[in-house]
């Protein structure tokens, strides 16, 4: 038995505090071997500079890592002596409370040592230790690298120049309102995640400053207004009520490539909310396919569909490009159904009513996790 296999055997009987130390050490080796050094948040004098931080926490008293900017990717980690029945719920709570981009729950279950990944999109999958440390930590690193190196496109540029006749919306924004009602009827709108119940006011302000997040909700909907603009649901709002222009539904007018920011036209009489983080993905689809009149994203699944290979986070240019590639390859890009790995569906259509007529009765609430 080599030294690392002895380490694995030790981890199976040691306290969970030693498990965490062993896990972080092995992950650092694997990431460094791939050219991605990481910083341990517990190290007061790190020897390397890195935009990837692993934050090992005590699950009973989770502490957040206050990053300097959102360019720093924080992978939270905790070791549990006993795996709970609902690892997703436990891991999601720890991810929110530690302000992590992704969270790794490590420990032993009935089958042996395992790490569960939990993402902001409620993605949930595991990597199991099968006896070889190098293979185990290599597999974990291979999961982590694409997430840690992806680039968010979530900045908004608001211009208060929306024509007054659009302050109450139009027939296209009204179709978004009706779509939200239909999603509610289909029970496809998970409740807004109550961050204020898990985070201190200071952490909430920090999260809002970095990412513009004041709450988490799932799914989004958009509708083309004309050749160059489209209406889209706002971020963190109740999707069953998408009516107030500038706050619940916004007009996307373009994408500033130099600033990597979504451009929006808003009423001059109100403070706008941010548009959904998936706006860059919808922007790409509308720009490339003039026949696409609407896009729906839901946390559900359908059988027999093409799917992305990597579970990139919402709002990243990498996810937008991968979805755009798959839509381009579809038999009819104007009526495509694309799976987002460990996440949900992006569906294009002629309009929102046409999308619902195609998918109602075919949507599966259980998303397969890999």
C-alpha positions as CSV (number, residue, x, y, z in Angstrom):
1,X,0.0,0.0,0.0
2,X,1.5,3.4,-1.0
3,X,1.5,6.4,1.4
4,X,-1.5,8.0,-0.1
5,X,-3.6,4.9,0.3
6,X,-2.5,4.8,3.9
7,X,-3.8,8.4,4.1
8,X,-7.1,7.3,2.7
9,X,-7.4,4.5,5.2
10,X,-6.5,7.0,8.0
11,X,-9.2,9.4,6.7
12,X,-11.8,6.6,7.1
13,X,-11.2,6.4,10.9
14,X,-10.0,9.8,11.9
15,X,-12.2,12.7,13.1
16,X,-13.8,14.9,10.5
17,X,-11.4,17.7,11.3
18,X,-8.5,15.5,10.1
19,X,-10.6,14.4,7.1
20,X,-10.9,18.1,6.1
21,X,-7.1,18.7,6.4
22,X,-6.4,15.6,4.4
23,X,-9.0,16.5,1.7
24,X,-7.8,20.1,1.2
25,X,-4.2,18.9,1.1
26,X,-5.0,16.3,-1.6
27,X,-7.1,18.8,-3.6
28,X,-4.3,21.4,-3.6
29,X,-1.8,18.8,-5.0
30,X,-4.2,17.9,-7.8
31,X,-5.0,21.4,-8.7
32,X,-1.4,22.5,-8.7
33,X,-0.4,19.6,-10.9
34,X,-3.0,20.9,-13.5
35,X,-1.5,24.4,-13.3
36,X,-4.1,25.9,-11.0
37,X,-2.6,26.6,-7.6
38,X,-5.2,27.3,-4.9
39,X,-5.0,29.2,-1.6
40,X,-6.2,27.7,1.6
41,X,-8.2,30.3,3.5
42,X,-6.8,29.0,6.7
43,X,-3.2,29.8,5.6
44,X,-2.3,33.3,6.9
45,X,0.8,33.5,4.6
46,X,0.1,31.6,1.4
47,X,3.1,30.9,-0.8
48,X,1.3,31.4,-4.0
49,X,-1.0,34.0,-5.5
50,X,-4.3,32.5,-6.9
51,X,-7.8,33.5,-7.8
52,X,-9.0,30.1,-6.4
53,X,-9.6,29.8,-2.7
54,X,-10.6,26.7,-0.8
55,X,-12.4,27.6,2.4
56,X,-12.6,24.7,4.8
57,X,-15.2,25.4,7.5
58,X,-16.7,23.9,10.6
59,X,-20.3,22.9,9.6
60,X,-21.5,23.9,13.1
61,X,-20.0,27.4,12.8
62,X,-19.5,28.2,9.1
63,X,-17.4,31.3,8.4
64,X,-17.4,33.2,5.1
65,X,-14.3,34.1,3.1
66,X,-14.4,37.8,2.3
67,X,-12.9,37.9,-1.2
68,X,-11.5,41.1,-2.7
69,X,-13.4,40.8,-5.9
70,X,-15.8,38.5,-7.6
71,X,-12.9,37.3,-9.8
72,X,-11.8,35.2,-6.8
73,X,-13.6,31.8,-6.9
74,X,-14.3,30.4,-3.5
75,X,-14.8,26.6,-3.1
76,X,-16.2,25.9,0.3
77,X,-15.6,22.5,2.0
78,X,-16.7,20.7,5.1
79,X,-16.2,17.2,6.4
80,X,-19.1,15.5,8.1
81,X,-18.8,12.5,10.4
82,X,-22.2,11.3,9.3
83,X,-23.7,12.1,5.9
84,X,-27.2,13.4,6.2
85,X,-30.1,12.0,4.3
86,X,-30.5,15.3,2.5
87,X,-27.0,16.3,1.5
88,X,-28.2,18.9,-1.0
89,X,-30.1,20.9,1.6
90,X,-27.3,20.8,4.1
91,X,-24.6,21.6,1.4
92,X,-26.7,24.5,-0.1
93,X,-27.2,26.1,3.3
94,X,-23.4,25.8,4.0
95,X,-22.6,27.3,0.6
96,X,-24.8,30.3,1.3
97,X,-23.6,30.9,4.8
98,X,-19.9,30.6,3.7
99,X,-20.5,32.9,0.6
100,X,-19.0,30.1,-1.6
101,X,-19.3,29.7,-5.4
102,X,-19.5,26.0,-5.0
103,X,-19.6,23.8,-1.9
104,X,-18.0,20.4,-1.3
105,X,-19.3,18.1,1.4
106,X,-16.8,15.4,2.2
107,X,-17.1,12.3,4.4
108,X,-18.0,8.7,4.5
109,X,-21.4,7.1,3.6
110,X,-22.3,3.4,3.4
111,X,-20.3,3.0,0.2
112,X,-17.1,4.7,1.4
113,X,-15.4,8.0,1.1
114,X,-17.2,10.5,-1.1
115,X,-17.3,14.3,-1.9
116,X,-20.6,15.8,-2.9
117,X,-20.6,19.0,-5.0
118,X,-23.4,21.5,-4.5
119,X,-23.8,24.4,-6.9
120,X,-25.8,27.7,-6.8
121,X,-28.1,26.2,-9.4
122,X,-28.9,23.3,-7.0
123,X,-26.7,21.0,-9.0
124,X,-25.8,18.0,-6.9
125,X,-23.3,15.2,-7.8
126,X,-20.6,13.1,-6.2
127,X,-17.1,11.9,-6.8
128,X,-16.2,8.7,-5.0
129,X,-12.9,7.4,-3.6
130,X,-12.3,4.0,-5.1
131,X,-9.0,3.3,-3.5
132,X,-6.6,5.5,-5.4
133,X,-6.0,8.9,-3.9
134,X,-4.4,10.4,-7.1
135,X,-7.5,9.3,-9.2
136,X,-9.9,10.6,-6.6
137,X,-8.4,14.1,-6.2
138,X,-7.7,14.2,-9.9
139,X,-11.5,13.6,-10.6
140,X,-12.4,16.3,-8.0
141,X,-9.9,18.8,-9.6
142,X,-11.3,18.0,-13.1
143,X,-14.8,18.9,-11.8
144,X,-13.6,22.1,-10.1
145,X,-11.3,23.6,-12.8
146,X,-14.0,24.5,-15.3
147,X,-16.2,26.1,-12.7
148,X,-13.3,28.1,-11.1
149,X,-12.0,29.4,-14.4
150,X,-15.3,30.4,-16.0
151,X,-16.1,34.1,-16.4
152,X,-19.3,35.8,-15.2
153,X,-21.0,38.3,-17.4
154,X,-23.5,39.8,-14.9
155,X,-22.8,43.6,-14.9
156,X,-25.6,45.8,-16.0
157,X,-25.5,49.2,-17.7
158,X,-28.8,51.0,-17.1
159,X,-29.8,53.9,-19.4
160,X,-33.0,55.8,-18.3
161,X,-34.2,56.3,-21.8
162,X,-37.1,53.9,-22.2
163,X,-39.8,55.6,-24.2
164,X,-42.7,56.5,-21.9
165,X,-45.2,54.5,-23.9
166,X,-43.3,51.4,-22.8
167,X,-43.2,52.2,-19.1
168,X,-46.2,49.9,-18.7
169,X,-44.9,47.3,-21.1
170,X,-46.3,46.1,-24.4
171,X,-47.8,42.9,-25.8
172,X,-44.4,41.1,-25.6
173,X,-43.8,42.0,-21.9
174,X,-47.4,40.9,-21.3
175,X,-46.6,37.5,-22.7
176,X,-43.8,37.2,-20.1
177,X,-46.3,37.9,-17.4
178,X,-48.6,35.2,-18.7
179,X,-45.7,32.8,-18.9
180,X,-44.9,33.4,-15.3
181,X,-48.5,32.5,-14.3
182,X,-48.2,29.3,-16.4
183,X,-45.0,28.3,-14.7
184,X,-46.6,28.8,-11.3
185,X,-49.6,26.7,-12.4
186,X,-47.2,24.0,-13.5
187,X,-45.4,24.2,-10.1
188,X,-42.1,25.0,-11.8
189,X,-41.2,28.1,-9.7
190,X,-39.2,27.2,-6.6
191,X,-39.5,29.8,-3.9
192,X,-37.0,32.6,-3.8
193,X,-34.1,31.4,-1.7
194,X,-34.2,33.3,1.6
195,X,-30.7,34.5,1.9
196,X,-31.7,37.0,4.6
197,X,-32.5,34.1,6.9
198,X,-29.0,32.6,6.5
199,X,-26.7,35.6,6.2
200,X,-25.8,38.5,8.4
201,X,-26.6,42.0,7.1
202,X,-22.9,42.5,6.6
203,X,-22.6,39.3,4.4
204,X,-25.7,40.3,2.5
205,X,-24.2,43.7,1.7
206,X,-20.9,42.0,0.7
207,X,-22.7,39.6,-1.6
208,X,-24.7,42.4,-3.2
209,X,-21.6,44.5,-3.7
210,X,-19.8,41.6,-5.5
211,X,-22.5,40.0,-7.5
212,X,-25.6,42.3,-7.3
213,X,-27.4,39.5,-5.5
214,X,-30.2,40.3,-3.1
215,X,-32.0,37.0,-3.4
216,X,-31.9,33.8,-5.4
217,X,-34.7,32.5,-7.6
218,X,-34.8,29.9,-10.3
219,X,-35.8,30.0,-13.9
220,X,-36.2,32.9,-16.3
221,X,-38.2,33.9,-19.4
222,X,-37.7,36.4,-22.2
223,X,-39.5,37.5,-25.3
224,X,-38.2,39.4,-28.4
225,X,-39.5,42.9,-28.9
226,X,-37.9,43.7,-32.2
227,X,-34.8,42.8,-34.2
228,X,-32.4,44.3,-31.6
229,X,-34.1,44.2,-28.2
230,X,-35.9,41.7,-25.9
231,X,-37.8,41.8,-22.6
232,X,-36.5,39.6,-19.8
233,X,-37.4,38.7,-16.2
234,X,-35.4,40.4,-13.5
235,X,-33.1,38.6,-11.1
236,X,-34.3,37.4,-7.7
237,X,-38.0,38.2,-8.2
238,X,-41.2,36.2,-7.9
239,X,-41.5,34.8,-11.5
240,X,-45.3,34.5,-11.0
241,X,-45.6,38.3,-11.1
242,X,-43.5,39.7,-14.0
243,X,-45.3,43.0,-14.7
244,X,-43.5,46.1,-13.4
245,X,-41.2,47.4,-16.1
246,X,-37.7,48.1,-14.8
247,X,-38.1,46.0,-11.7
248,X,-39.7,42.7,-12.6
249,X,-39.2,42.7,-16.3
250,X,-36.5,44.7,-18.2
251,X,-35.7,45.7,-21.8
252,X,-32.3,44.4,-22.9
253,X,-30.9,46.5,-25.7
254,X,-27.4,45.2,-26.2
255,X,-24.1,43.8,-24.9
256,X,-21.1,46.0,-24.2
257,X,-18.2,43.6,-25.1
258,X,-15.5,45.9,-23.8
259,X,-17.2,46.3,-20.4
260,X,-18.6,42.7,-20.5
261,X,-22.0,44.2,-19.4
262,X,-25.6,43.8,-20.4
263,X,-27.2,47.1,-21.6
264,X,-30.7,47.9,-20.6
265,X,-33.2,50.7,-21.3
266,X,-35.2,51.6,-18.2
267,X,-37.9,54.1,-17.1
268,X,-36.5,57.3,-15.7
269,X,-38.9,57.4,-12.8
270,X,-37.8,54.2,-10.9
271,X,-34.7,52.4,-9.5
272,X,-34.2,49.3,-11.7
273,X,-33.4,45.8,-10.6
274,X,-30.8,43.7,-12.3
275,X,-31.8,41.5,-15.2
276,X,-31.5,37.8,-14.9
277,X,-27.9,36.5,-14.9
278,X,-28.7,34.4,-18.0
279,X,-29.2,37.5,-20.1
280,X,-25.9,36.9,-22.0
281,X,-27.1,33.5,-23.1
282,X,-30.5,34.8,-24.3
283,X,-28.7,37.7,-26.0
284,X,-26.6,35.3,-28.0
285,X,-29.6,33.2,-29.1
286,X,-31.6,36.2,-30.3
287,X,-28.7,37.7,-32.1
288,X,-27.8,34.5,-34.0
289,X,-31.4,33.3,-34.7
290,X,-33.8,35.9,-36.0
291,X,-36.6,33.3,-35.9
292,X,-36.3,32.9,-32.2
293,X,-39.1,34.9,-30.6
294,X,-38.9,33.7,-27.0
295,X,-36.6,31.7,-24.6
296,X,-37.7,29.9,-21.5
297,X,-35.4,28.5,-18.8
298,X,-36.8,26.1,-16.2
299,X,-35.4,23.8,-13.6
300,X,-36.9,20.7,-15.1
301,X,-35.9,18.1,-17.7
302,X,-37.0,16.3,-20.8
303,X,-36.0,12.9,-22.2
304,X,-34.0,12.5,-25.4
305,X,-32.4,16.0,-25.5
306,X,-28.9,17.3,-26.2
307,X,-27.1,18.5,-23.1
308,X,-24.1,20.6,-22.1
309,X,-21.0,18.7,-21.0
310,X,-20.0,20.9,-18.1
311,X,-22.1,22.4,-15.4
312,X,-20.9,25.9,-15.8
313,X,-22.5,28.5,-13.4
314,X,-25.4,30.6,-14.6
315,X,-24.3,33.9,-16.1
316,X,-20.9,32.7,-17.4
317,X,-19.8,33.2,-21.0
318,X,-18.8,29.6,-21.1
319,X,-22.3,28.3,-20.4
320,X,-23.8,30.8,-22.9
321,X,-21.4,29.7,-25.6
322,X,-22.1,26.0,-25.0
323,X,-25.8,26.5,-25.1
324,X,-25.5,28.6,-28.2
325,X,-23.4,25.8,-29.9
326,X,-26.1,23.2,-29.1
327,X,-28.9,25.4,-30.3
328,X,-27.0,26.0,-33.6
329,X,-26.7,22.2,-34.0
330,X,-30.4,21.5,-33.4
331,X,-32.6,20.4,-36.3
332,X,-34.6,23.6,-35.8
333,X,-32.7,26.2,-33.8
334,X,-35.9,28.2,-33.5
335,X,-37.6,25.4,-31.6
336,X,-34.7,23.8,-29.6
337,X,-34.7,22.1,-26.2
338,X,-31.3,22.1,-24.6
339,X,-30.4,20.4,-21.3
340,X,-28.1,22.3,-18.9
341,X,-26.1,19.6,-17.1
342,X,-27.2,19.2,-13.4
343,X,-29.3,22.3,-13.8
344,X,-32.3,22.5,-16.1
345,X,-33.5,23.4,-19.6
346,X,-33.1,26.3,-22.1
347,X,-36.0,26.2,-24.7
348,X,-36.3,28.4,-27.7
349,X,-39.5,29.1,-29.6
350,X,-41.5,31.3,-32.0
351,X,-43.2,32.8,-28.9
352,X,-43.9,31.8,-25.4
353,X,-47.3,30.3,-26.1
354,X,-45.7,28.1,-28.8
355,X,-43.0,26.9,-26.3
356,X,-45.6,25.9,-23.7
357,X,-47.6,24.0,-26.3
358,X,-44.6,21.9,-27.2
359,X,-43.3,21.1,-23.8
360,X,-46.4,20.9,-21.5
361,X,-46.9,17.3,-20.4
362,X,-43.2,16.4,-21.2
363,X,-41.4,18.2,-18.5
364,X,-39.9,16.1,-15.7
365,X,-39.5,17.7,-12.3
366,X,-36.5,15.5,-11.4
367,X,-33.3,16.7,-13.1
368,X,-30.8,13.9,-13.6
369,X,-27.6,14.6,-11.8
370,X,-24.2,13.3,-13.0
